Amino acid sequence: MKDIIEIKATHDDTIRIYCDFSNVCNYNCWYCFPESNTGTHPWPDVDVIKENIVALVNFYNKSDLINKVELHLLGGEPTLWKGLSAFITYVKENSNCTIKILTNGSRTIKWWNRTKPYLDKVSISYHHQEANVDHTIEVVNAIQTDCQTNIQMLMDINNWDKCVSIYEKLRDNTVVPIQIKKLQVEFGQRGWM
């Protein structure tokens, strides 16, 4: 299945399944990987993918060597997938796994309130070029009591003062961990900002 990009067994007997469903994104950040937001990889058929993922999760859950299965949802921006709600609902109702999502957090509060019961962990990557800090604070405060939440603050050296100011506002108005993420000068290269 081409949508699963990696399956890892860890020292803590956890299987982590990383699903990169599409490269559709509503942001166009200059520093992102060029293929992360072109939309050339369409969303999967929800009926096919949900059954395959549940079968995979249940396969690992039957193993005596595995204690936990984690499903990591990636993208582009995975919350844009119209099938996401049906997918995560089906997975939660038909298997035993932790669902984690990496998102830019741009969906509406109504969407987050409807979706948060099916998510175990939400990691919001904050992109200063596109995101709205007040909306991100509102999202974090709406979901953090229902699912483990953190923010990844992407620090752009070309807009350092702006990024520091946003970081401080996020820090002062939320109670979740904020990770400082440095960016590569050129994606895929060794040089860091």
C-alpha positions in Angstrom: 0.0 0.0 0.0 1.7 3.2 -1.1 0.1 5.4 1.6 2.0 3.8 4.4 5.5 5.3 4.4 7.0 3.5 7.3 6.3 1.0 10.0 8.7 0.9 13.0 9.1 -1.4 15.9 10.5 0.3 18.9 12.3 -0.8 22.1 9.1 -0.2 24.1 7.2 -2.9 22.1 5.2 -0.3 20.2 4.5 -0.4 16.5 4.3 3.0 14.8 2.5 3.2 11.5 3.2 6.4 9.6 0.5 7.2 6.9 1.2 10.0 4.5 -2.2 10.2 2.8 -1.6 13.1 0.3 0.5 16.1 -0.5 -2.5 18.5 -0.5 -2.0 21.4 1.8 -3.7 24.8 2.2 -0.4 26.4 3.1 2.4 27.3 0.8 5.4 27.9 3.0 8.7 28.8 1.3 10.7 26.4 3.4 8.6 23.3 3.0 9.6 20.3 1.0 8.6 21.1 -2.7 6.4 18.0 -3.0 4.6 18.6 0.4 1.9 20.9 -1.0 1.6 20.4 -4.8 -1.5 18.3 -4.6 -0.1 15.7 -7.1 -0.9 12.8 -4.8 -4.6 12.6 -4.3 -6.5 11.5 -1.2 -7.0 7.7 -0.9 -10.4 6.0 -1.2 -11.6 6.1 2.4 -13.4 2.7 2.2 -10.3 0.9 1.0 -7.8 2.5 3.3 -9.8 2.2 6.5 -10.3 -1.5 6.1 -6.6 -2.1 5.2 -5.4 0.0 8.2 -7.7 -1.7 10.6 -6.5 -5.1 9.3 -2.9 -4.0 9.8 -3.5 -2.7 13.3 -5.5 -5.8 14.4 -2.7 -8.0 13.0 -0.1 -6.3 15.2 -2.5 -6.2 18.2 -2.7 -10.0 18.0 1.1 -10.3 18.4 2.5 -11.3 21.7 5.5 -9.1 21.1 3.6 -5.9 20.6 2.1 -3.9 23.5 0.8 -0.9 21.6 0.0 0.3 18.1 0.3 4.0 17.1 -1.2 5.4 13.9 0.5 8.6 12.8 -1.4 10.7 10.2 0.7 13.0 8.0 0.3 14.9 4.8 0.4 17.8 3.2 -2.4 18.8 5.6 -4.3 15.6 6.7 -7.3 17.5 8.1 -8.2 18.6 4.6 -9.1 15.1 3.6 -12.9 14.8 3.4 -12.7 11.2 4.4 -10.6 11.8 7.6 -13.6 11.8 10.0 -15.0 8.6 8.5 -11.5 7.0 8.6 -10.6 7.8 12.2 -14.1 6.9 13.4 -13.9 3.5 11.7 -10.4 2.9 13.0 -11.3 3.8 16.6 -14.5 1.6 16.5 -12.9 -1.4 14.9 -9.4 -1.6 16.4 -7.2 -0.7 19.4 -4.7 1.9 18.5 -3.5 5.4 19.4 -4.2 8.0 16.6 -1.8 10.8 16.3 -1.9 13.6 13.8 0.5 16.2 12.6 -1.4 19.3 11.4 -1.2 23.0 10.8 -4.3 23.4 13.0 -6.1 25.6 10.4 -9.5 23.9 10.5 -12.4 25.6 12.3 -13.1 25.2 16.0 -16.4 23.5 15.1 -14.4 20.9 13.1 -11.9 20.3 15.9 -14.7 19.9 18.5 -16.4 17.3 16.3 -13.1 15.4 15.6 -11.2 15.6 18.9 -12.9 12.5 20.5 -11.2 10.3 17.9 -7.7 11.7 18.2 -5.3 10.8 21.0 -2.5 13.2 20.1 -2.5 16.4 18.0 0.8 18.0 17.1 0.3 21.4 15.6 3.1 22.8 13.4 3.0 26.6 13.5 4.0 28.2 10.2 4.3 32.0 10.7 3.9 32.8 7.1 0.4 31.3 6.9 -1.0 30.6 10.4 -3.1 32.9 12.6 -1.7 32.8 16.1 -5.1 33.7 17.8 -6.8 30.8 15.9 -4.0 28.4 16.9 -4.4 29.4 20.6 -8.2 28.9 20.3 -7.7 25.4 18.7 -5.2 24.4 21.3 -7.3 25.5 24.2 -10.4 23.7 22.7 -8.7 20.3 22.3 -6.0 20.1 24.9 -8.2 18.6 27.6 -9.4 15.9 25.3 -6.2 14.8 23.6 -2.5 15.2 24.2 -1.5 18.4 22.3 1.7 20.1 21.5 2.9 22.9 19.2 5.9 22.7 17.0 7.1 26.3 16.4 9.0 26.5 13.1 11.7 29.2 13.5 12.5 31.1 10.3 15.8 33.0 10.6 14.6 35.4 7.9 11.6 36.3 10.2 13.2 35.6 13.6 11.7 38.5 15.6 8.2 37.6 14.3 8.7 34.0 15.2 9.9 34.8 18.7 6.9 37.1 19.2 4.5 34.4 18.1 6.3 31.8 20.3 5.9 34.1 23.3 2.2 34.7 22.6 1.7 30.9 22.2 3.6 30.3 25.5 1.7 32.9 27.4 -1.8 31.8 26.2 -1.6 28.0 26.2 -0.5 25.3 28.7 0.8 22.8 26.2 4.5 22.0 25.4 6.0 24.1 22.6 8.9 22.6 20.7 11.2 25.0 18.9 12.0 23.5 15.4 14.9 24.9 13.4 14.6 24.8 9.6 17.0 23.7 7.0 18.5 26.4 4.8 17.5 24.2 1.8 15.2 21.3 2.3 17.0 17.9 2.3 20.4 19.6 2.8 22.6 19.5 5.9 22.7 23.3 6.6 20.4 24.6 9.3 19.2 28.1 9.9 
